Amino acid sequence: MKDKITTFFDDKTKVLTEKEGWQLIKDVKIGDYIATIKYGKFMYDTIKDIQQGRFDGNMVHYTNEESDLLVAPKQPFYTKTQAGIYRLVSAEYLMEHPNLHAIPPSPNETEHKRFINTARKELFLKYKPYNGIVYHITVESHVLLAKREKGAIWCGC
């Protein structure tokens, strides 16, 4: 990687693109449009930069019956506190604060509450050894929608 990047995803991560739907992170290119949140609204924004590099160490595996991601310990998740405040916090911070939860893609409040109840009840955050290629994407809003095999989560980038 060009600089020391501390936020990245594994090579099985997918991002939602405007033209092709869900694509592996390794297959998107600078200039592609991916799902993001900007000024509190869902939209597609242009990828400004992509970095990749080899990583050998522990990543955080975020998994429950709704979602599944393998990310850098410093990877931010878009979260909502019990007081209703939205903010980006690292995977490590999320591991230590069970009152926070990552935000699903649905803007529907009923669906959001169902996700939160399911997600926190069965959420597993643990370190997992990883040795392979990792990817970092930059978009203007610094938020993207990512997933592996299960449902998506809003993450910082």
N, C-alpha and C positions, 0 to 999 in steps of 0.2 A: 504494500500500500504506500501511496505517496508520502503521507504524513502518518503519525501515530494515531490511528483511528481506534476509538474505544467502544464504538457502537456498531454492531454488525449482526448479520443473520447467517445461518448455515446454508448450504447449497440446495437443500430441499424446500426452502421457503418460497412461497408464491406471492406475487403482488397482483392486484387487480388493475388491468390495463383497459383503456378506453376502447381500443379496437379489437383486441384478441381475447378479452376476458382474463381469467386467471392464467398467469405465466410464471414459470420458474424465474427466480430473481437473476439467475445466470444468463437468461435469454433476453432480458430487456436491454434497451440501448438508450444512450443519451438522446433526448428529443422525444422519446415515447411519453405518452400521457398516462399517469397512474392516479388511482383514487387517493384523495387527500381531504382534509378538512381545512377550510380557509375562511376566516372570519365567522366561524361557527357553522359553516354550511359545507355539505358534501359537494365535491367537484373533482374534476380531473386536472392535474397540473403537470407541466413538463419536467422530466428528469433532467437536472442540471449537471450532475456528476455521478459516476459510478466508480467505486474502487473495489478491488478484490485483492486478496492476499492469502497466504497460508497461515493457519492458526493451529497451534498445538497446546491445548490446555483445557480448563474447565469452562463450559458454557452453562447457562441456566436453561433448564427444560421447564417450560410453562405448559402444564397440561391439565385438562379436566374433560368432562364428557362433551363440552362445547368447543374447546380450542386446543391447539397444540403448536407451540413454537419452540425453537432452539435458538437462543440469542446470547450475545455478550453480556456479562454481568452488569455492565454499565448501560446496556440498551434501555432507552426510556420507553415506558408504556404510557399511553394517554389514560388517565385515571379520573375517577370522581370520588371525592370523600363523602362520608355520611352527611356532611353539612352541605353537599351539593356543589362543591368547588371542583372545577376541572383543572388538572395540571399533569405535567410529565414527570414521572419518577422512574428511577432505574429499577431493573429487575431485582437487584440486590435489596433495594429499599422496599420493594413490594413484598419480598420474602419476609422482611422483618415487621411489616405493618399489615396485619390481617383486616384492618378496617378499610383498606383501599382495595379497589378492584379495577382491572383493565376494562376498557369500554368496547362493547361489541359494535358492529357496523350499523345496527338498526337505530333510527332516530325515534322510533315508537316507544313511548315511556312504559307501556305495559310489557312489551317485549324486553325492554331494557331491565325492568325489575325482575322478570322471570330469569333472564340471563344471570343477573347478579346473584339471585338466590341459588341457582344451580351452580354457578361458577365458584362461589366462595365455599359452598358446602363440600365440594369435591375437588378443590384446587390443590394441585401438587406443584410446588416449585422446588426443584432440587438441582444440584450441580451434576453435570454429566460430562465425562471426558469427550473431547472432540479433537480430531486430527484431520484437517482437510481445508478446502477453500472456503472462505467467508466473503460476504459482500456487504458493502455500505452504499446506500443510494442517498442522493441529496435532491430535495425539492424545496421550493421557496418557503412553503408553510412549515417544513420540518416535521410533518406528520404523514404517515402512509398506512394503508390497510394491508396487513400481512397474514398469511396462514400457511400451514403445511397441509395435512390431510383433513383436519376438522375445520370448524368455523373460524372466521377472521377476527383479528384484534387490531385496534388503532395503536400504532407505535410511533415513537419519535424517530427521526432520521437526520 
